Amino acid sequence: MDPITQMPTAHAPLEPLERDLAEIDAAISLVVGGAATRVRLVGLTRADALAAVGLARAQAAGIRFEIDRGITGVVALTLGPRVTEAE
């Protein structure tokens, strides 16, 4: 089982979309910082609403961004691994 890493925050965002975006940013930080190869986010309030922003931030950081819409309708985001120059 992979260890769970919690990212420190100065304050907790109040809005659900802000919390989801903070989770995406934390996942990007984990991959960019080398603490994780991939991070899969599940249980976000509105993952589909933030997909475009998450994709743009992941691309700017040089990591992959994938959306998985399960058969039950649950949306999961996978961030990482790093994108190589050849891709």
MARLUMDO-393570 format. One record per atom (N, C-alpha, C, O): residue number from 1; residue in one letter; z, x, y. Coordinates in nm, 3 decimals, m for minus. Example, Ala and Ser with C-alpha at 12.3 -4.5 7.8 and 13.67 -1.06 7.14 Angstrom:
PT rokol paro      pz      px      py
PT     1    A   0.780   1.319  m0.569
PT     1    A   0.780   1.230  m0.450
PT     1    A   0.780   1.320  m0.330
PT     1    A   0.846   1.424  m0.332
PT     2    S   0.708   1.285  m0.225
PT     2    S   0.714   1.367  m0.106
PT     2    S   0.787   1.290   0.003
PT     2    S   0.804   1.341   0.114
END
This chain:
PT rokol paro      pz      px      py
PT     1    M   0.000   0.085  m0.118
PT     1    M   0.000   0.000   0.000
PT     1    M   0.000   0.089   0.124
PT     1    M   0.074   0.187   0.132
PT     2    D  m0.084   0.053   0.220
PT     2    D  m0.092   0.130   0.343
PT     2    D   0.030   0.102   0.430
PT     2    D   0.079  m0.011   0.435
PT     3    P   0.080   0.206   0.500
PT     3    P   0.193   0.183   0.590
PT     3    P   0.149   0.100   0.710
PT     3    P   0.033   0.104   0.752
PT     4    I   0.243   0.025   0.765
PT     4    I   0.216  m0.057   0.883
PT     4    I   0.259   0.019   1.007
PT     4    I   0.373   0.068   1.014
PT     5    T   0.169   0.031   1.102
PT     5    T   0.199   0.100   1.226
PT     5    T   0.204  m0.001   1.339
PT     5    T   0.111  m0.080   1.356
PT     6    Q   0.312  m0.001   1.415
PT     6    Q   0.322  m0.089   1.529
PT     6    Q   0.297  m0.010   1.656
PT     6    Q   0.353   0.098   1.676
PT     7    M   0.211  m0.066   1.741
PT     7    M   0.179  m0.001   1.867
PT     7    M   0.276  m0.051   1.973
PT     7    M   0.293  m0.171   1.989
PT     8    P   0.340   0.041   2.047
PT     8    P   0.433  m0.003   2.152
PT     8    P   0.356  m0.065   2.268
PT     8    P   0.248  m0.020   2.305
PT     9    T   0.415  m0.169   2.325
PT     9    T   0.355  m0.233   2.442
PT     9    T   0.461  m0.245   2.551
PT     9    T   0.580  m0.256   2.523
PT    10    A   0.415  m0.241   2.675
PT    10    A   0.507  m0.253   2.788
PT    10    A   0.559  m0.396   2.798
PT    10    A   0.676  m0.417   2.832
PT    11    H   0.475  m0.492   2.769
PT    11    H   0.515  m0.632   2.770
PT    11    H   0.422  m0.709   2.677
PT    11    H   0.310  m0.667   2.649
PT    12    A   0.470  m0.822   2.631
PT    12    A   0.389  m0.905   2.543
PT    12    A   0.305  m1.001   2.628
PT    12    A   0.360  m1.074   2.711
PT    13    P   0.175  m1.002   2.609
PT    13    P   0.091  m1.097   2.683
PT    13    P   0.130  m1.240   2.649
PT    13    P   0.170  m1.268   2.536
PT    14    L   0.120  m1.328   2.745
PT    14    L   0.162  m1.466   2.725
PT    14    L   0.055  m1.554   2.663
PT    14    L   0.086  m1.644   2.585
PT    15    E  m0.070  m1.531   2.699
PT    15    E  m0.178  m1.615   2.651
PT    15    E  m0.225  m1.572   2.511
PT    15    E  m0.231  m1.452   2.482
PT    16    P  m0.258  m1.669   2.426
PT    16    P  m0.305  m1.634   2.291
PT    16    P  m0.427  m1.541   2.291
PT    16    P  m0.434  m1.448   2.211
PT    17    L  m0.523  m1.565   2.381
PT    17    L  m0.640  m1.478   2.385
PT    17    L  m0.604  m1.337   2.429
PT    17    L  m0.662  m1.240   2.381
PT    18    E  m0.507  m1.325   2.520
PT    18    E  m0.461  m1.192   2.562
PT    18    E  m0.394  m1.120   2.447
PT    18    E  m0.410  m0.999   2.430
PT    19    R  m0.317  m1.193   2.366
PT    19    R  m0.253  m1.132   2.249
PT    19    R  m0.358  m1.085   2.150
PT    19    R  m0.348  m0.974   2.096
PT    20    D  m0.460  m1.168   2.125
PT    20    D  m0.567  m1.128   2.033
PT    20    D  m0.639  m1.004   2.085
PT    20    D  m0.670  m0.913   2.007
PT    21    L  m0.667  m1.000   2.214
PT    21    L  m0.736  m0.884   2.272
PT    21    L  m0.649  m0.759   2.262
PT    21    L  m0.700  m0.650   2.240
PT    22    A  m0.519  m0.775   2.279
PT    22    A  m0.427  m0.661   2.264
PT    22    A  m0.429  m0.609   2.120
PT    22    A  m0.418  m0.488   2.099
PT    23    E  m0.443  m0.698   2.023
PT    23    E  m0.452  m0.657   1.882
PT    23    E  m0.581  m0.580   1.857
PT    23    E  m0.581  m0.480   1.786
PT    24    I  m0.690  m0.626   1.916
PT    24    I  m0.818  m0.557   1.902
PT    24    I  m0.809  m0.418   1.964
PT    24    I  m0.854  m0.319   1.905
PT    25    D  m0.751  m0.410   2.083
PT    25    D  m0.736  m0.280   2.150
PT    25    D  m0.647  m0.186   2.069
PT    25    D  m0.675  m0.066   2.060
PT    26    A  m0.541  m0.239   2.010
PT    26    A  m0.452  m0.156   1.928
PT    26    A  m0.526  m0.105   1.804
PT    26    A  m0.509   0.010   1.765
PT    27    A  m0.607  m0.190   1.742
PT    27    A  m0.685  m0.148   1.625
PT    27    A  m0.783  m0.038   1.662
PT    27    A  m0.799   0.059   1.588
PT    28    I  m0.849  m0.054   1.776
PT    28    I  m0.941   0.050   1.822
PT    28    I  m0.866   0.181   1.844
PT    28    I  m0.916   0.287   1.807
PT    29    S  m0.749   0.173   1.904
PT    29    S  m0.668   0.294   1.929
PT    29    S  m0.628   0.363   1.799
PT    29    S  m0.628   0.486   1.792
PT    30    L  m0.595   0.284   1.697
PT    30    L  m0.558   0.343   1.568
PT    30    L  m0.674   0.419   1.506
PT    30    L  m0.655   0.528   1.451
PT    31    V  m0.794   0.364   1.514
PT    31    V  m0.911   0.430   1.455
PT    31    V  m0.950   0.552   1.538
PT    31    V  m0.975   0.659   1.483
PT    32    V  m0.956   0.535   1.669
PT    32    V  m0.995   0.647   1.756
PT    32    V  m0.894   0.760   1.745
PT    32    V  m0.932   0.877   1.745
PT    33    G  m0.766   0.727   1.736
PT    33    G  m0.661   0.828   1.727
PT    33    G  m0.648   0.893   1.590
PT    33    G  m0.574   0.990   1.574
PT    34    G  m0.720   0.840   1.491
PT    34    G  m0.716   0.900   1.357
PT    34    G  m0.604   0.851   1.268
PT    34    G  m0.587   0.901   1.157
PT    35    A  m0.526   0.753   1.315
PT    35    A  m0.417   0.701   1.233
PT    35    A  m0.468   0.608   1.123
PT    35    A  m0.398   0.582   1.025
PT    36    A  m0.590   0.557   1.140
PT    36    A  m0.651   0.468   1.041
PT    36    A  m0.801   0.491   1.038
PT    36    A  m0.861   0.530   1.139
PT    37    T  m0.861   0.467   0.924
PT    37    T  m1.006   0.473   0.913
PT    37    T  m1.065   0.338   0.950
PT    37    T  m1.166   0.330   1.021
PT    38    R  m1.001   0.233   0.901
PT    38    R  m1.041   0.095   0.930
PT    38    R  m0.916   0.012   0.953
PT    38    R  m0.810   0.038   0.896
PT    39    V  m0.931  m0.088   1.039
PT    39    V  m0.824  m0.184   1.060
PT    39    V  m0.884  m0.323   1.047
PT    39    V  m0.984  m0.354   1.112
PT    40    R  m0.825  m0.406   0.964
PT    40    R  m0.872  m0.544   0.946
PT    40    R  m0.771  m0.637   1.011
PT    40    R  m0.652  m0.635   0.978
PT    41    L  m0.820  m0.719   1.103
PT    41    L  m0.735  m0.813   1.176
PT    41    L  m0.760  m0.953   1.123
PT    41    L  m0.873  m1.002   1.124
PT    42    V  m0.654  m1.019   1.078
PT    42    V  m0.661  m1.157   1.030
PT    42    V  m0.554  m1.237   1.101
PT    42    V  m0.455  m1.181   1.148
PT    43    G  m0.573  m1.366   1.109
PT    43    G  m0.473  m1.453   1.168
PT    43    G  m0.473  m1.454   1.320
PT    43    G  m0.377  m1.498   1.382
PT    44    L  m0.581  m1.405   1.380
PT    44    L  m0.590  m1.411   1.525
PT    44    L  m0.615  m1.555   1.567
PT    44    L  m0.674  m1.633   1.493
PT    45    T  m0.569  m1.590   1.686
PT    45    T  m0.581  m1.727   1.733
PT    45    T  m0.726  m1.768   1.751
PT    45    T  m0.767  m1.873   1.702
PT    46    R  m0.804  m1.686   1.821
PT    46    R  m0.944  m1.718   1.848
PT    46    R  m1.030  m1.594   1.835
PT    46    R  m1.089  m1.548   1.933
PT    47    A  m1.038  m1.539   1.718
PT    47    A  m1.115  m1.416   1.695
PT    47    A  m1.260  m1.434   1.734
PT    47    A  m1.322  m1.343   1.788
PT    48    D  m1.315  m1.551   1.707
PT    48    D  m1.456  m1.575   1.739
PT    48    D  m1.481  m1.575   1.890
PT    48    D  m1.589  m1.537   1.934
PT    49    A  m1.383  m1.618   1.968
PT    49    A  m1.398  m1.623   2.114
PT    49    A  m1.398  m1.483   2.176
PT    49    A  m1.453  m1.464   2.285
PT    50    L  m1.338  m1.387   2.108
PT    50    L  m1.328  m1.251   2.162
PT    50    L  m1.423  m1.153   2.093
PT    50    L  m1.416  m1.033   2.118
PT    51    A  m1.509  m1.204   2.009
PT    51    A  m1.598  m1.115   1.932
PT    51    A  m1.686  m1.030   2.023
PT    51    A  m1.704  m0.911   1.997
PT    52    A  m1.741  m1.088   2.127
PT    52    A  m1.831  m1.011   2.214
PT    52    A  m1.755  m0.901   2.288
PT    52    A  m1.805  m0.789   2.300
PT    53    V  m1.637  m0.933   2.336
PT    53    V  m1.556  m0.833   2.407
PT    53    V  m1.512  m0.724   2.309
PT    53    V  m1.518  m0.605   2.340
PT    54    G  m1.468  m0.765   2.190
PT    54    G  m1.426  m0.668   2.089
PT    54    G  m1.540  m0.577   2.047
PT    54    G  m1.520  m0.456   2.030
PT    55    L  m1.659  m0.634   2.031
PT    55    L  m1.776  m0.554   1.995
PT    55    L  m1.807  m0.451   2.104
PT    55    L  m1.832  m0.335   2.074
PT    56    A  m1.805  m0.494   2.229
PT    56    A  m1.835  m0.402   2.339
PT    56    A  m1.733  m0.289   2.346
PT    56    A  m1.770  m0.173   2.366
PT    57    R  m1.606  m0.321   2.329
PT    57    R  m1.503  m0.217   2.334
PT    57    R  m1.513  m0.123   2.215
PT    57    R  m1.493  m0.002   2.229
PT    58    A  m1.543  m0.177   2.098
PT    58    A  m1.558  m0.093   1.978
PT    58    A  m1.678   0.000   1.993
PT    58    A  m1.669   0.118   1.960
PT    59    Q  m1.790  m0.052   2.043
PT    59    Q  m1.908   0.032   2.063
PT    59    Q  m1.881   0.142   2.165
PT    59    Q  m1.924   0.255   2.147
PT    60    A  m1.809   0.108   2.271
PT    60    A  m1.776   0.208   2.373
PT    60    A  m1.687   0.318   2.315
PT    60    A  m1.693   0.433   2.358
PT    61    A  m1.604   0.282   2.216
PT    61    A  m1.515   0.379   2.153
PT    61    A  m1.583   0.453   2.037
PT    61    A  m1.526   0.548   1.982
PT    62    G  m1.704   0.411   2.000
PT    62    G  m1.776   0.478   1.892
PT    62    G  m1.731   0.439   1.753
PT    62    G  m1.736   0.520   1.661
PT    63    I  m1.687   0.314   1.736
PT    63    I  m1.647   0.267   1.603
PT    63    I  m1.720   0.138   1.569
PT    63    I  m1.770   0.068   1.657
PT    64    R  m1.727   0.109   1.441
PT    64    R  m1.793  m0.013   1.393
PT    64    R  m1.706  m0.135   1.421
PT    64    R  m1.584  m0.126   1.433
PT    65    F  m1.773  m0.249   1.430
PT    65    F  m1.706  m0.377   1.450
PT    65    F  m1.776  m0.479   1.363
PT    65    F  m1.897  m0.497   1.373
PT    66    E  m1.701  m0.546   1.276
PT    66    E  m1.759  m0.645   1.186
PT    66    E  m1.679  m0.773   1.191
PT    66    E  m1.557  m0.772   1.204
PT    67    I  m1.750  m0.885   1.179
PT    67    I  m1.688  m1.017   1.172
PT    67    I  m1.711  m1.071   1.032
PT    67    I  m1.823  m1.067   0.981
PT    68    D  m1.605  m1.123   0.970
PT    68    D  m1.616  m1.184   0.839
PT    68    D  m1.566  m1.327   0.849
PT    68    D  m1.448  m1.352   0.876
PT    69    R  m1.657  m1.419   0.828
PT    69    R  m1.620  m1.560   0.827
PT    69    R  m1.608  m1.603   0.681
PT    69    R  m1.708  m1.620   0.611
PT    70    G  m1.486  m1.621   0.637
PT    70    G  m1.462  m1.658   0.498
PT    70    G  m1.504  m1.801   0.469
PT    70    G  m1.531  m1.878   0.561
PT    71    I  m1.509  m1.835   0.342
PT    71    I  m1.553  m1.969   0.303
PT    71    I  m1.454  m2.077   0.348
PT    71    I  m1.490  m2.194   0.358
PT    72    T  m1.331  m2.037   0.375
PT    72    T  m1.232  m2.133   0.422
PT    72    T  m1.236  m2.149   0.574
PT    72    T  m1.160  m2.229   0.630
PT    73    G  m1.323  m2.073   0.641
PT    73    G  m1.333  m2.083   0.786
PT    73    G  m1.249  m1.983   0.861
PT    73    G  m1.252  m1.979   0.984
PT    74    V  m1.174  m1.903   0.789
PT    74    V  m1.089  m1.802   0.854
PT    74    V  m1.177  m1.686   0.898
PT    74    V  m1.260  m1.636   0.821
PT    75    V  m1.159  m1.643   1.022
PT    75    V  m1.236  m1.532   1.077
PT    75    V  m1.149  m1.406   1.075
PT    75    V  m1.035  m1.408   1.122
PT    76    A  m1.204  m1.298   1.020
PT    76    A  m1.135  m1.169   1.019
PT    76    A  m1.224  m1.068   1.088
PT    76    A  m1.347  m1.074   1.079
PT    77    L  m1.162  m0.974   1.158
PT    77    L  m1.235  m0.867   1.225
PT    77    L  m1.199  m0.736   1.159
PT    77    L  m1.083  m0.711   1.128
PT    78    T  m1.299  m0.651   1.136
PT    78    T  m1.277  m0.518   1.083
PT    78    T  m1.328  m0.419   1.185
PT    78    T  m1.444  m0.425   1.227
PT    79    L  m1.241  m0.328   1.225
PT    79    L  m1.277  m0.224   1.321
PT    79    L  m1.269  m0.090   1.251
PT    79    L  m1.168  m0.057   1.189
PT    80    G  m1.377  m0.011   1.262
PT    80    G  m1.385   0.118   1.198
PT    80    G  m1.477   0.111   1.079
PT    80    G  m1.510   0.001   1.033
PT    81    P  m1.518   0.222   1.029
PT    81    P  m1.483   0.359   1.067
PT    81    P  m1.563   0.404   1.191
PT    81    P  m1.637   0.326   1.251
PT    82    R  m1.544   0.529   1.226
PT    82    R  m1.618   0.585   1.338
PT    82    R  m1.767   0.586   1.305
PT    82    R  m1.807   0.602   1.190
PT    83    V  m1.848   0.567   1.406
PT    83    V  m1.993   0.570   1.390
PT    83    V  m2.040   0.713   1.408
PT    83    V  m2.004   0.779   1.506
PT    84    T  m2.121   0.760   1.314
PT    84    T  m2.174   0.895   1.324
PT    84    T  m2.300   0.892   1.410
PT    84    T  m2.358   0.785   1.433
PT    85    E  m2.343   1.007   1.455
PT    85    E  m2.462   1.018   1.541
PT    85    E  m2.587   0.970   1.470
PT    85    E  m2.678   0.920   1.536
PT    86    A  m2.595   0.984   1.339
PT    86    A  m2.715   0.949   1.264
PT    86    A  m2.732   0.798   1.252
PT    86    A  m2.842   0.751   1.223
PT    87    E  m2.627   0.720   1.273
PT    87    E  m2.634   0.575   1.254
PT    87    E  m2.693   0.505   1.371
PT    87    E  m2.706   0.383   1.370
END
